[in-house]
Amino acid sequence: MPSDDDKCAKLAHDEAVTGCRLATLRKRSQLDFEIEFFERILSRDPNYIEVLMNLGDLFTQKGCHRRALQVDLRLARLCPRNPEVMYNLACSHAQLQHTADALEALRRAVRLGFDDLEHLISDPDLASVRAHPGFHRLVTDLAGRPGTQHVL
């Protein structure tokens, strides 16, 4: 039969473990929580487009650019005609300094209907490709199209 001291020691240990778990949960960021949540959904439905889009955004916000690229590549296979998907793929490539891939994805996004010129020229995710001549050609071509959203 355990003594009272043994029982108190076990209780203290259990509280310490529980306290550690609570402290760990408190330290987890909202981003980490949301990433884990969406990854659980994907474990059941790996082609859930909206979840993949949210997960890609969360990885980008967290600075996990390789993981964001993997999600965006998956989305590009699932939605090859979606301009937003192609634009996000371009941003992921640009974040990883994959200039040629980023510019190709941007060209595809524009061909598919992306027309937000202001966002294109100000998006910090595209900073690594902004000085490239191919980016300038793309901006010039897009600016000359009717219906393009221009900076006022």
N, C-alpha and C positions, 0 to 999 in steps of 0.2 A: 504494500500500500504506500503510495507516495506521501511524503511528508508535506506539511503546509508550505515549507520553504520551496520544495520541488514544484508544488502547484503554482506558487507565486512566480517562480523563475520561468515556468512554462507560459504563464499568462503574460509576463513581461516580454518574453520572446515573441509570442503570437502578436502582441500589440506592436512590437517593433517591426515585425514583418508586414503587418497590415499598414502601419504608418509608412513604411518604405513604399509599399504599393501605392498608397494614396499620394505620397510625395512624387513618385514617378508619374502618376497620372496628371498631377498638377503641373509638372514640368513639360508634359507633352503639349505641343502647340495645337492650335485649332487646325492648322494645315495638316499636321501629322494625323490627327483624328479623322479628318475628311479623306485623306489619302487612303488610310486603312479601311474606312467605310466603303469607298468606291472600289477598292481592290477586292473586298469581300463580295460585292455585287458581281464583279467581273469573274470571280471564281465560279459563279453559277451561270453567268451569261456573258461569255467572253467577247461577244460582238455587240454589246449594248452601246450604241453610238453616242447617246447623250452622256453616259457615264464615262466613256473614253474621252470625250471632249472636255468634260470637267476635270478628269484626272490629268490630262495633258496640261491644262491651265494651272492646276495645283502644283505639278512638278516644276513648271516654269517659275511660278511664284517662289517656290522653295529653292530654286537654283539648281535643280536636278535636271540639267539640260539633256544628258544622254537618255535618261528615262523618258523625258518629254518627247525626244526624237523617236524613241521606240513606239510610243503611243501614237504619235503623228504618222509614222510610217504605216502602222496598222490601220489607222483611219483612212489613209490615202488608198490602201488596198480595198477597204470596205466602201468608200465613198469617192471614187476617182473623179467624179464630175462636180464635186462640191468646192466652190471657190474659197470658202472659209477654211476648209480642211487644208487646201493647198497653201493658203496664206500662212496658216499656223505651221505647216511643215517647213515653209521657207524660213520662218522665224526660228524654228528649232535648229535648222541647219546653220543659220547665220550665227546663232549663239555659240555654236561649236566651231566656228570659222570654216565651215564647208561652203565657201563662196559660190562655186559653180553649181552645187546642188541647190543652194538657197535661191540663186537667180533663176534657175530652171523652174523651181516650184513657184516663184513669183510670176514668171511668164505664164505658167499654167493657170494660176489663180486669175490673172487678168484675162486670159483667153476664155475662162469659164464665167467671167462676169464681175470679178472684183473691180470696183471703181472708186474706192475711197482714197483719193489722191492725198488729202491732208493726213490721214492716218499713215499711209505708206511713207510719206516723207518725214514724219515725226516719230514713228514707232521706235523706241529705244532698242527693241529686240533686233532691229535691222542695222544697227550702227556699224557693224563690221563690213557690210556690203555697200553702204551709202556712197563711198568714194569710188566705187568700181564703175567704169564706163558703161557696163551693161545695165547697171541700176539707173544711170542717168538716161540711157536710151529708153528704158522702160517707163520712167517718169515722163519723159517728153512725149512718148507715144500715147500714154494714158491721158496726159493733159490735153492732147489734141482731139480726143474722142468726144463726140456729143454725149451728153448725159453723165459725164464724169463729175463726181462731187469735188468741187474746187474750194480752195481756201478763199474766203471772202475778205 
